[in-house]
Amino acid sequence: MSTSPPTPSKRPASWAWLLGLAITIACLWWAVRGVHWDEFGAALATVNVPLLLLVVGIATLTFPLRMIRWRVMLRREDDGPIPWSALWHAVAIGFMANNLLPARAGEFARAYVVKRQAPVRFITALATIGVERLFDGLFMLALMAVAIAAPSFPANSVVGGVSLSHVASGAAIVFSGFLVVAFIVALHPAPWLRLADRLTRAVLPERFAHRVNDLLHGLIEGLAVLKKPGRFLTVLWWSLVQWVVNALSFALCFKAFGLAVPAVGSFLLQGILGFGVAIPSSPGYAGVFETATKVTLELYHVDPSRALAYALTYHLTTFIPVTVLGLYSLSRVRLQLGDLRGAASESR
């Protein structure tokens, strides 16, 4: 029997690919506006290479940190810990897939790979990845608030005519709301499951209602970390460590390019990037990454040519290690890149 997931319809994937490509082209067009290529080349020529190599190493370190945090959140069906190797292969393959496949296929690929390697449900693994994203959003927003409150932050800065402080405040409310709802459901799942059971059985055929309710049980299993104070605090700690380390890589890259951007500006950059790459784009966030980085650096009065040189260099050099590590892990778990394209069908 084949262990590969069924192949999904190509039409949705094609639309996702075309939409991502269109957005990538538009962002790349915007990113190169105002760039003087002689100044761009000069910025690349003067980069501090040893410091840049350190940047790449620190940026890559965030992936093992994600693995450590995920091990706290995701447990086996008997509540035991998932083996380190299974988690690492899943994390490396997931982020490699985000770099090489469209429509953020890496999130599904990550859950699919760990499900193959450990006794854990696909939907439970996917739910923990969703909770991770809530923590990521809240910590990025908190660190963005630090950057916005710093004296070095340019006063009255706007992006697209909208105040950054207003955007950050609104996003914080949304993410906090999702986390509160997740807490409520995790602490008292029974009434919500009963309500879902009644609703689904009222509007769906029996076999579909059973499937939906089974998925909901798996999702609630993935929220278990929220009702265990010790594990919850541990997740908070590793989330903070991960995003401070990630910001450090951006700050050191400022130094490598000789940019007069304060270190605290790295908190703002990673926050804008974190939300920017959620926009559909081509694999690897091409174009979106460069545009978000250029927008942020121009707030600190970095000229467009040097800003683009920074963005492309950081993006390309940090893209390579996790992609190579992910491809190696893919070979270790005896999968092919094509197997990951249909990983989302595991949830259906």
C-alpha positions in Angstrom: 0.0 0.0 0.0 1.3 3.4 -0.9 2.1 5.8 2.0 1.8 8.8 -0.2 -1.2 11.1 0.3 -3.8 11.2 -2.4 -3.1 13.8 -5.1 -5.4 16.8 -4.7 -7.1 18.6 -7.5 -4.6 20.7 -9.5 -7.1 23.5 -10.1 -6.9 25.1 -6.6 -3.1 24.7 -6.6 -2.9 26.4 -10.0 -4.9 29.3 -8.8 -2.8 29.6 -5.6 0.4 29.5 -7.7 -0.9 32.1 -10.2 -2.0 34.4 -7.4 1.3 34.1 -5.6 3.2 34.7 -8.8 1.2 37.9 -9.5 1.8 39.2 -6.0 5.5 38.3 -6.2 5.9 40.2 -9.5 4.1 43.2 -8.1 6.2 43.3 -5.0 9.5 42.8 -6.9 8.5 45.7 -9.2 7.8 47.9 -6.1 11.1 46.7 -4.4 13.3 47.9 -7.3 11.7 51.3 -7.6 14.1 54.1 -6.8 17.1 51.7 -6.8 20.4 52.9 -8.3 22.2 49.8 -9.3 25.7 51.3 -8.9 24.9 52.1 -5.3 23.3 48.6 -4.9 26.5 47.0 -6.2 28.6 49.2 -3.9 26.6 48.1 -0.8 27.1 44.5 -1.7 30.9 45.0 -2.3 31.4 46.5 1.2 29.5 44.0 3.2 31.4 42.4 6.2 31.5 38.8 5.1 32.6 37.1 8.4 29.8 39.0 10.2 27.3 37.9 7.4 28.3 34.3 8.0 27.6 34.8 11.7 24.2 36.2 10.7 23.4 33.1 8.7 24.4 30.8 11.6 22.2 32.7 14.1 19.2 32.8 11.7 19.5 29.0 11.2 19.6 28.5 15.0 16.0 29.6 15.2 14.9 26.3 13.6 16.3 24.1 16.4 14.7 26.5 18.8 11.3 26.0 17.1 11.9 22.2 17.5 12.5 22.6 21.2 9.3 24.6 21.7 7.2 22.3 19.5 8.3 19.3 21.7 6.7 21.0 24.7 3.5 21.5 22.8 3.1 18.3 20.8 2.8 15.0 22.7 2.3 11.4 21.7 -1.1 9.9 22.2 0.0 8.5 25.6 1.2 12.0 26.5 4.9 11.0 26.2 7.4 13.3 24.4 8.0 13.0 20.6 11.5 11.8 19.6 13.9 14.6 18.8 14.7 13.2 15.4 11.1 13.1 14.3 10.5 16.7 15.3 13.7 17.9 13.7 12.9 16.2 10.3 9.4 17.6 10.4 10.6 21.2 11.2 13.4 21.1 8.6 11.1 19.6 5.9 8.3 22.0 6.7 10.3 25.2 6.3 12.1 23.8 3.3 8.7 23.1 1.8 7.7 26.7 2.5 10.8 27.8 0.5 10.1 25.5 -2.5 6.4 24.9 -2.7 3.5 27.4 -3.1 0.6 28.2 -0.7 2.6 27.7 2.5 2.5 23.9 2.0 5.2 23.6 4.7 2.6 23.9 7.5 0.8 20.8 6.2 4.0 19.1 5.3 5.4 19.5 8.8 2.3 17.9 10.4 2.3 15.2 7.8 6.0 14.3 8.4 5.7 14.1 12.2 2.6 12.0 11.9 4.6 9.5 9.8 7.4 9.5 12.4 5.5 9.4 15.7 2.1 8.2 17.1 0.4 11.5 16.8 -2.7 12.6 14.8 -2.2 14.8 11.8 -4.9 17.2 12.9 -3.4 17.4 16.4 0.0 18.3 15.0 -1.6 20.9 12.7 -3.4 22.4 15.7 -0.2 22.8 17.7 1.3 24.6 14.6 -1.7 26.9 14.7 -1.2 27.6 18.4 2.5 28.3 17.6 1.4 30.9 15.1 -0.7 32.7 17.8 2.3 32.8 20.1 4.6 34.0 17.2 2.1 36.7 16.4 1.8 37.9 20.0 5.6 38.0 20.6 6.3 39.7 17.3 3.8 42.3 18.2 5.1 42.8 21.7 8.7 43.3 20.3 7.3 45.6 17.6 5.8 47.7 20.4 9.2 47.9 22.1 10.7 49.2 18.8 7.8 51.7 18.3 8.2 53.0 21.9 12.0 53.5 21.6 13.3 57.0 21.2 15.0 56.0 18.0 11.7 55.2 16.2 10.8 57.8 13.6 7.8 59.8 14.9 4.5 59.5 13.1 5.7 56.7 10.8 3.1 55.3 8.4 3.1 52.5 5.9 0.6 52.9 3.1 -1.0 55.9 4.8 -1.7 53.8 8.0 0.0 54.4 11.4 2.2 51.5 12.4 1.2 51.9 16.0 -2.5 51.6 15.1 -1.7 48.5 13.0 0.2 46.9 15.8 -2.5 47.7 18.3 -5.3 46.3 16.1 -3.3 43.1 15.3 -2.5 42.6 19.0 -6.3 42.7 19.8 -7.0 40.2 17.1 -4.3 37.7 18.2 -5.2 38.1 21.9 -8.8 37.4 21.0 -7.9 34.2 19.2 -5.7 33.1 22.1 -8.5 33.8 24.7 -10.9 31.8 22.6 -8.4 28.9 22.4 -7.9 29.1 26.2 -11.7 28.9 26.8 -12.1 25.9 24.5 -9.0 24.1 25.9 -10.1 24.5 29.5 -13.8 23.6 28.9 -13.9 21.5 25.7 -17.0 19.4 26.5 -19.8 22.0 25.9 -18.2 23.2 22.7 -17.8 19.6 21.4 -21.4 18.9 22.3 -22.6 22.0 20.5 -20.5 21.2 17.4 -21.8 17.7 17.4 -25.4 18.9 17.4 -24.8 21.5 14.7 -22.9 19.2 12.4 -25.5 16.4 12.7 -28.3 18.8 12.0 -26.8 20.1 8.8 -24.5 17.3 7.5 -24.9 13.7 6.5 -23.9 11.3 9.3 -20.6 10.2 7.8 -19.5 13.9 7.2 -20.7 14.9 10.7 -18.6 12.1 12.2 -15.6 13.2 10.3 -15.9 16.9 11.3 -16.3 16.0 14.9 -13.3 13.7 14.8 -11.3 16.6 13.4 -12.5 18.9 16.2 -11.4 16.4 18.8 -8.0 16.4 17.2 -7.8 20.2 17.2 -8.7 20.3 20.9 -6.0 17.8 21.7 -3.6 20.2 20.0 -4.6 22.9 22.5 -3.7 20.8 25.5 -0.6 22.9 26.3 -2.8 25.9 27.1 -4.3 24.2 30.2 -1.0 23.0 31.7 0.7 26.0 33.4 4.2 24.5 33.4 4.2 23.7 29.8 2.5 26.9 28.9 5.2 29.0 30.7 7.9 26.9 29.0 6.3 27.7 25.6 6.3 31.4 26.4 10.0 31.2 27.4 11.1 29.5 24.2 9.0 31.8 22.1 10.8 34.8 23.6 14.2 33.2 23.1 13.3 32.3 19.5 12.2 35.8 18.5 15.0 37.6 20.3 17.6 35.3 18.6 15.9 35.9 15.2 16.0 39.7 15.8 19.7 39.4 16.7 20.4 38.0 13.2 18.7 41.1 11.6 20.6 43.5 14.0 23.9 41.9 13.2 23.1 42.2 9.5 22.6 45.9 10.0 26.2 46.0 11.2 27.4 43.8 8.3 26.1 46.4 5.9 27.1 49.4 7.9 23.5 50.6 8.2 22.7 53.4 10.8 19.7 51.4 12.1 19.4 50.9 15.9 19.4 47.3 17.1 15.9 47.7 18.4 14.8 48.3 14.8 15.3 44.6 14.2 12.2 44.0 16.4 10.2 46.2 14.0 11.7 44.5 10.9 10.9 41.0 12.0 7.4 42.0 12.9 6.6 43.6 9.6 8.2 40.6 7.8 6.3 38.1 9.9 3.0 39.6 8.9 4.1 40.4 5.4 5.1 36.9 4.4 1.5 35.8 5.4 0.5 37.4 2.0 0.2 34.8 -0.8 3.4 34.8 -2.9 5.7 32.5 -4.8 7.7 29.9 -2.8 10.2 31.3 -0.5 8.2 34.6 -0.1 10.1 36.1 -3.1 9.3 39.7 -3.5 7.2 40.0 -0.4 10.3 39.6 1.8 12.2 42.3 -0.1 9.3 44.7 -0.1 8.6 44.4 3.6 12.3 44.8 4.4 12.7 47.8 2.2 9.6 49.5 3.7 11.0 49.0 7.2 14.5 50.2 6.5 13.3 53.3 4.7 11.5 54.3 7.9 14.9 54.6 9.4 16.1 56.6 6.3 18.1 53.9 4.6 18.2 54.7 0.9 16.4 52.3 -1.4 19.5 50.9 -3.0 21.2 49.8 0.2 17.8 48.6 1.6 17.3 46.3 -1.3 20.9 45.0 -1.1 20.4 44.2 2.6 17.0 42.5 1.9 18.2 40.3 -1.0 21.5 39.3 0.8 19.7 38.4 4.0 17.0 36.5 2.2 19.2 34.5 -0.1 21.9 33.6 2.4 19.4 32.5 5.1 17.3 30.6 2.5 20.0 28.2 1.7 20.8 26.4 5.0 17.3 25.4 6.0 16.5 24.4 2.4 19.5 22.1 2.3 18.8 20.7 5.8 15.2 20.1 4.8 16.1 18.2 1.6 18.5 16.1 3.6 15.8 15.3 6.1 13.4 14.5 3.2 15.9 11.8 2.1 16.2 10.5 5.6 12.5 9.9 6.0 12.3 8.4 2.5 9.9 11.0 1.0 10.1 13.0 -2.2 9.2 16.7 -2.6 6.2 15.7 -4.7 4.8 13.7 -1.7 4.5 16.9 0.2 2.2 18.7 -2.3 -0.8 16.6 -1.2 -0.1 16.7 2.5 -3.0 19.0 3.1 -5.4 16.2 2.0 -4.5 14.4 5.3 -6.9 16.8 7.0 -9.8 15.9 4.8 
